[in-house]
């Protein structure tokens, strides 16, 4: 029964997010922003703690922590920034795949130049997909589709949810 209830909640949330795509984006942005904020606070504390032993490492951790705190707060209050970051990361991955593909074509890695060509094509697809992900509405729709599909798959699944071993004790 718990599985059916969870599946129905996911389906309802998925439909709501498909109707109002920014709703899903705002929720994802706040959750990830909060996690980045916690990471930043942890890095700031670790950086201050590390200053006594290694000033260089402490300064690096402190600077990364401050950047993460600012980024986390910005993601919490600006969902468009979260969407831009997701698109930018997809674009960077695509760029790295293209570079690896070019190297594969030039060096004929794996005995075939086709491995490199495939890397270039997939990299171009990643870059194009990154442009779509930078649009907040499209990212919100993808989040809604993910919730809906997960709920439907969970509802259609025949197996029951199992309790992990450590919870049985």
N, C-alpha and C positions, 0 to 999 in steps of 0.2 A: 504494500500500500504506500509506503514511503517513496518508493521509486516512481509510482504512478503520479503521486502528488508533485514530486520534483519535476517530472517530465511535463506535467500540465502547467506548472509555473513557468518553466522555460519556454513553452510554446506561447503562453500569453505574453510574456515579456518580449519574445521575438516578434510577435505580431505588433505589439505596441511600438517597438523600436522601428519596425518597418514603416509604420504609419507616421511616426515622429522620429526621423533618423538622428536628430541632434540629441534626443534623450539618451540614446545609447552612447553617443560620443561623449556627452557630458559625464555620464557615469564612469566610463572607461578612463576619461581624462582625470577625474577626481581620484579614482582608485590608484592609477599609476602615478599621479602627482604626489599623492600621500606616501606611496612607497618610495619614490625618489627623495621626498623630503626626509623620511626616516633614514634612508641611506646617507643623505647629506649630514644629518645630525650625528649619525654614528661616525662618519669620517671626520667631522670637526672635533668630536670628543677624542677619537683615536689620534688625530693630529696633535692636539694639545697634549695628550698623554705621552706621545712619542717624542715630543720636543726635547725632553730631558735626556733621552738616549741617542737619538739621531736627528739633528736639526733638519737635515735635508729631507729625510723621509717625512718628518712631522710637518714641514712646510708644504710638501706635495699633498699629503693627506688633507691638510687644512684648506688648501686652495681648491682641491677637488670637492671637498665637503661644502665649501661656500658656493661653488658652482652648482652642485646638486641641490642645495637648499633653495637657491634662487630659481633653478629650473623646476623643482618640485612645486614651489609656490606658484610659479607662472603657469604650470600645467593645470593646477587646481582651479585657478581663476580664469584661464583662457583655453578653452577646448580647441580652438583653431591652431594654437601652438602645438598641441599634442598631435593633431592631424598632420601638421607640417613636418614634425619630427619623424613620424611614421613614414611619410612619403620620402623624406630625405634619406632615412636609413635604407629604404628599398632602393633608392637611386644609387647610394654608395655601394650596396651589395652588387647591383648591376654593373657598376663601373669596375669593381674588382673582378667580377666574372669575365668581363670583356678583356681586361688586362691579362688575366690568366689564360683566356682563350687565344689571344694574340701570341702569347708566349708559347702555348701549346702548338699553334700552327707553325711558328717559326722554328721551334725545336723539335717538332714532329714527335711529341711525347706520347708514350703508349703505343708507338709503332704506327700511328695513323694521325693524319692532320684533322680528321673528322672530329676527334675529341675537342680540339681547339675551336673548330667551327661551331660545334654544339654549345660550347661555353660562351662564344660570342653571341649566338642567337638567344640563349637563355638570359645573358646579361642585358641585351637590348630589350627583351620582354620585361625583365625586372625594372629597368629604367622607365619603360612606358607605364607599367603597372604602378610605379612609385608616383607618377604624375597623377594618376587617378586617386591614389590613396591620400594625396595631399588635399583633396577636396573633402571637406568635413561631412557633407551629405552622403557621399559615396562610402566613406569609412563607416558612418553610422548605419547605412543599409547593410554593409557587410557584417557588422556586429549583430544586427537583427537577424540576418540570414543564419549566422552561426548559432544564435540562440534557438531559433526555430528548428533548424536541422538537428541540433543536439537533442532537443526535447522530443522530436518525432522519433529519432533513432532510439532514444531511451524508452519511449513508450512502446515501440515496436519490438524491442529486444525481449527475448524469452527468458533470459537468465535473471536471477534475483541479485539484489545487492548483497554482498557478503560483508561481514563484520571483520575488520583486520584482527589478527591474532592478539595484538597488544591490548585491544579493547575488551577482549573476552576475559582477561585476567581480573 
